[in-house]
Amino acid sequence: MAFFAPKLEKKLKARKEKGMPFMEHLFAPWRMAYISGADKQEGCIFCDFPAEKNDEKRLILARGGKVFVMFNAFPYNPGHLMVAPYRHTGDYDDLEDMELLEMHTMARRCIRLMKDLMKPQGFNLGVNMGKTAGAGFAGHVHLHVVPRFDGDTNFMPVTAEVRVLPESLEETYKRFRDGWDRHA
């Protein structure tokens, strides 16, 4: 069998020689919530969750006057945050100047926090406008702030469509919540 990844081929050959299973199983039961209900969310999470005033349950990290910061419940990487206005709008160009300013000021604060707590090697910041552009909630504009780490793009998401997160959302939320005020 020929592989495109020589390092992976070497590891698999070594496992076979040691009598170890060819395939390991990674259990990620929390992913079932996304798989079974991603398109079934009623309402708008960016309107409904802040209105509930239950920030820890809804993973809302911080609130500003015009925008708030919340964790992505189905993150690309640990620490994946979203900054969204309280006002419901699906278009970036409909945002008021003060919403834009506070959105990006909060994003900068998120980056400072992540640099301190996680030490990522890079960041992705982005807005997906419209379903075709990849917006999971196309009706409410939000800015993704995603820390990136050397080696975070590996064979798991490419071949198995699985992301491995080394820490639970609740643990990351608590660490970030404890550190938020230091990064004003």
Steps between C-alpha positions, in 0.01 A plus 500: 500500500647839401449808717541865413626568854830316564499577876153353537599195298803446727287527816240257367769251398653518850158442658443196281843356589420539872165325455310819577169575330520668161231748591445673830162633604453854619177551689357852489140460620446875533516524118165318476324816622632681194443218255142439610390857563713747310225602260219467753578802720184699559533878500831682497770406751651848472170657607361233733809403702595849627134569585493194730753663737659159564849570374677192636243258356507679163880542508480879474845620600446875507244772431555846365256780429439401137652152464578187700752215480401134516667168443416305188332183632638308199849651474763465231764518774503538878423861590297572184302814586231700321436873542147606408284811530190480717305651211375243250644556154644261246711748307837636602433817302185564710702525821513845659841660544494450878406131457793452260741681730396304808495171306861542396610641835354190667671278240832664587436430868421135413831474315692644796328254733580204275862608460533503878311179581554279196812626320369435145733550204236684297135602467217491252244780516204484269139576423295255295220696334227274364447124506703454182798667670479250785292690755335259741273783615473711188242738646730650765846628411781394731878511497690175559826520695683168466839430656729290281776268613786336315373158399130571560423413142582133482360181355199483738292780349622423149439126488247435776320836525577495874659772709676411821456752780726442800282691748125518562313819418407542866866481610608747232211732593609506866864570411400780262244645743765513774744678265263737317529802731881500477478576127298822490 
